[in-house]
Amino acid sequence: MPFGLTNAPSTFQALMNVVFRTYMRRFVLVFFDDILVYNKELEEHIQHLELMLEILRANELYANLGKCNFAKKRVNYLGHVISEKGVEVDLEKIRAISEWPIPTNVREVRGFLGLTRYYCRFEHNYGSIAGPLTQLLKNGSFMWNEEATASFKQLKKAMMTLPVLAMPDFNLLFEIEINASGYEVRAVLTQAKRPIAYFSRTLSIRDKAKSVYERKLIAVVFAVQRRRPYLLGRKFVVKTDQRSLKFLLEQHGLSKSAGFEAIFVVVDRMSKYAHFMALKHPYTTKSVAELFVKEVVRDCPLICMGESGQITDSICLSFWDKTEWEAGNIITQDEIHSFPPVGVFVSNFWNELFKLADTKLHRSSAYHLQTDGQTEVVNRGLEAYLRCFCGERPKEWTNWLHSVEYWYNTTYNSSIDITPLQAVYGRLPPPLLYYRDVATLNSTLDQQLKDRDIALGTLKEHLRIAQEKIKKHADLRRKVVEF
């Protein structure tokens, strides 16, 4: 793959994910061209290495032997040093932080924080230490001062003395220790009193005004969100000195906030759809229902069939006579009726019929004529035929479909050198019977034959006019020659 293309990294990573998807996160991790194979036993490690090399060979991917390390107890991977003790930072990467000059603009501050934030899970007090530097990132607030200098030096010093973090063991119980102050929240994920990851975040101005109970609850939510893959579906313990958090799951009702009630709705996205409306307390079921009709239902168009059979838009309230009375019933389930019991052309009946007829079903996307050009060419001819008959009465186009079918099947086709009817049935098409003005016992048939002859006469007249227009347009570039 050539270098420099914007989609080259994502394409290469997608390729590696597909190649190693069977063994990913079982005993192998892949980040671009960095492949990490890990095992507890040497024999098992050798077997998995052979398996990975066979996969690379089968997919015509080649590894540089000079950059490979085999059967190591300590390895550098993505800026970290992984060993039996746990995970620690790579000192070669940290050296760039220790040599970073004092920033002179917002861009340099953002670069320094971006580099240190990569190792923030190793430092428990990262949020408070980097707080003064974070304030400099706000628009128009860059002003380097003594507080920023102290924060810059302290952060560099903290990065040079980072602890070793333990690797998670999913057979042990996870514990989260949280704490919150007036300007930040902190948390640490541990197992058997060994730290796995540290978390810290500076509070916003709005969060700083909240109570201690709410700030520590923010710390719990923040820590769970940061390590959700570790904690999802498992029991874990939250340790805090805020005793009131112990009764969080036993509380009834909702906590008040600025005169409103905070609602957290868990929605099944596959079958439910939630509408959120701003409400001022107090409110009743009737007021909620009326607001639902006003804010949600009135803006919801309903698709229905018009008198001519075409799809039209109509406001859904136009079908309800007792809207005011039915506003008290909140709709919790929608049901769709009047669809065919089986899919046309896709049911078992059609599949068996296609097999017997040795026919293949090809699907095309809607409103994209290029996907089925041959059918669209036929439809173009049929549309021109119908336009000749139904120009004055377009709503009656369905009455002429049988004539259109007869016309197309009995018209000479230059590609097959015969008519389509001859190609299918192997015989000449039946002649078109002309109507004679005699009395018949079937008045409907009599009227249809009259309408057909009138339409044929109209069609011939339209064809004659069209030929004259074509001749007139062509004669503009021609001369009259007498022989």
Residue, then its C-alpha position, 0 to 999 in steps of 0.5 A: m500500500p502506498f504511503g501518504l493516502t489518507n485512508a491507508p492507515s484505516t484500510f491497513q488496520a481493517l486488513m489486520n483485523v480481518v486476518f487475525r479476527t479468529y484469535m484477536r484478544r485471545f492471545v494476540l493484539v494487533f495495532f497496525d504492524d505491531i503484533l503482540v502474541y502473549n502466553k503464560e507457558l513457553e510451549e503454548h507461546i511457540q505454537h501460537l507464534e507458528l500459527m501467526l506466522e502461517i497466517l501471515r504467509a497465507n495472506e502474503l504479509y511479511a515481517n521484518l526479522g530484524k524488528c521481531n522479538f521472540a519469547k521475551k519476558r519484557v517487551n516495549y509495546l506502544g510506548h509502554v513496557i509490559s512485563e510480569k510485574g505489570v505495565e510501566v511507561d517507556l523511559e525513552k518516550i518520557r525523555a521527550i517530556s522531560e526535555w520539553p521547553i516552556p510553551t509560548n502559545v496555545r498550540e505548544v501547550r496543547g501538544f505538551l498536554g496531549l503527550t502527557r495525557y497519554y500516560c495520565r492513567f499512571e498519575h493519580n493527581y493528573g487533573s489537579i496538576a494539569g489544571p492551570l495548563t488546561q485553563l490556558l487552552k480557553n480562547g483568549s485566555f493564554m497568559w503564562n504566569e507563575e502558577a502555569t510554570a509551577s504546574f508545568k514543572q510539577l507535571k514533568k516531575a510527576m511523569m518521571t516518577l510514574p508507578v508500575l500498574a498491574m495487569p487486570d485479572f478477570n477472575l478477581l474482583f474489581e474495586i473502584e476508589i473515588n474522591a472529589s474535591g472542589y475542583e476535580v474528581r479522582a478514581v483508581l481501579t484496583q485488584a487485590k490492592r494493586p492499581i490498574a489505572y488512575f482517573s482524574r478530571t477537572l470539574s466544570i464551573r457548573d459541576k463545582a457548584k454541586s454538592v459533595y454527594e453529586r461530585k462524588l457521584i460524578a466520580v463514580v460515573f466517570a470511572v465506570q465510563r472510562r473502564r466500561p469494558y472491564l466492568l460491564g457484566r461483572k460485579f465490582v465494588v465502589k469505595t468512598d467515604q460518602r456514606s449517603l452513596k450507599f443508598l443510591l440504588e434504594q432512593h425513590g423519586l428523582s433528585k431536584s435540580a434548578g426547578f426541573e426533574a432530571i430523568f434518565v431513560v433507558v430505551d430499547r433502540m430496536s423497538k422503542y422510540a423516545h420523545f423528550m419534552a421540556l416540562k416545568h414542575p408541577y405537571t399532570t398526565k393530562s398536561v403531558a398528553e396535550l403537550f405530546v400531541k402539540e409538540v410531537v404528533r402535529d409535526c408528524p406527517l402520515i403517509c396515506m393513499g389518495e383517491s387516484g391510488q398515488i401516495t400523498d401526504s396528510i396530517c395524521l390529525s385529520f383522521w381523528d374526530k375525537t383528538e381532545w378525548e384521545a389525547g389522554n392515552i399515550i401511545t406506547q406501541d405502533e402496529i402496521h397492517s394491510f401488508p401482503p402476507v408474503g413478500v412478492f418475488v421473495s417468498n418460498f413460492w416464488n423461489e420454487l417457481f423461479k427454479l422450475a422456470d430456470t429464472k434468476l431474480h435480480r434486484s435493483s435499487a429504487y430511483h436508480l435507473q442505471t441498475d436495470g437499464q434493459t427494463e427501463v428502456v422497455n418502461r420508457g416505450l410503454e410510458a410513451y405509449l400510455r402518454c399518447f392514450c391518456g394525455e387528456r385523462p391521466k387517471e385512466w392509464t390503468n385501463w389501457l395496460h392490456s392494450v400496452e401489453y398487446w402492443y409491445n408483444t406484437t411489435y417487431n423487435s430489431s434485436i431478435d428479428i421477430t416479435p416478443l410474442q413469437a419468441v415466447y410462444g413460437r407463433l404469430p400474434p393473433p390479429l386485432l379484431y375490429y369492431r362492427d356496429v352491431a348489437t351485442l348482448n354484453s354492453t360492457l364489451d360493446q363499449q370497450l370495443k368502441d373506446r378501443d377503435i376511437a383510441l386507435g384512431t386517435l393514436k394514428e392521428h397523433l403518430r401522423i402529427a408527430q411524423e410531420k413535426i419530425k419531417k419539418h424539423a429535418d427539412l430545415r437543413r435540407k433542400v427541395v430537389e425535383f427529379 
